Every structure is written in structure tokens, then in C-alpha cells.
């Protein structure tokens, strides 16, 4: 997580973030409304996603095997 003045945060648009996650932008928009999306940043009316946050979101979903009784979200 950036904390020094020289650290640069890379922000992605909804379309760019969705592409990175292999989703459609509309899916990511819907996920935001139900609280399933990765944390995002509002800059005025614009929504941006921190690249590090997206990578953490992907890592949190990593599994070594399928869980018994797992349902698709």
C-alpha cells in the first residue's frame, strides 16, 4: 500500500478493471451496488479502482480446491 510521497497509485476505470477481472463493466457496476465489488475510489462522479486493490481482490478469491457444496455467486 503506497504511503510515501513518491509512491504512485495506478487507478483504473470501471471498463479497465472489468477487463482485468475478465468481467463486463456492467457486472462490476452491479457488484458495486450489492457490495460484492472490490473497494473503489470516487473522484467526483468518477469511479476508479486501485490496481493493488484489484490484485488483492483476485488473491482473496484464489482457491487450491473447490469447496464442498460451493455455489456460484
PyMOL commands that set and color helices and strands:
alter all, ss='L'
color gray80, all
select helices_A, chain A and resi 14-21+25-34+51-60
alter helices_A, ss='H'
color red, helices_A
select strands_A, chain A and resi 11-12+41-43+46-50
alter strands_A, ss='S'
color yellow, strands_A
deselect
rebuild
show_as cartoon
